[in-house]
Amino acid sequence: MPRVRKSVASRARRKKFLKMASGYRSGRRRLYRSAREAVEKALTFAYRDRKVRKREFRALWIVRINAALRPLGMSYSKFIGGLKKAQINLDRKVLADMALYDPSGFAKVAELSKQAI
């Protein structure tokens, strides 16, 4: 009988998928084909959602900035336009953080933006 040499690589490949599917339920963690399909789909979602997370955080920051600006009598779009004219280079993440944790500092930045308009 000839010696078969593929078993190590193919077994390793299967074990890799089964290990990645270890937290899944039922046959999705025990059966190779189901596990592979589930893992491939999960990896696809993970890749896509790494991009989506960036979009969602940017939207959250914009909402927070806008909510902090309304009591100061400004809209988000005018505020951002004023920042550009005043050449203040703060990104939305920092501005949202300031709006949440340092309202007085954020009010000063908003005032600078208002003066630049």
Sequence and secondary structure as in RCSB ss.txt:
>XXXX:A:sequence
MPRVRKSVASRARRKKFLKMASGYRSGRRRLYRSAREAVEKALTFAYRDRKVRKREFRALWIVRINAALRPLGMS
YSKFIGGLKKAQINLDRKVLADMALYDPSGFAKVAELSKQAI
>XXXX:A:secstr
     SHHHHHHHHHHHHHHTTTS THHHHSHHHHHHHHHHHHHHHHHHHHHHHHHHHHHHHHHHHHHHGGGT  
HHHHHHHHHHTT    HHHHHHHHHH HHHHHHHHHHHHHH 
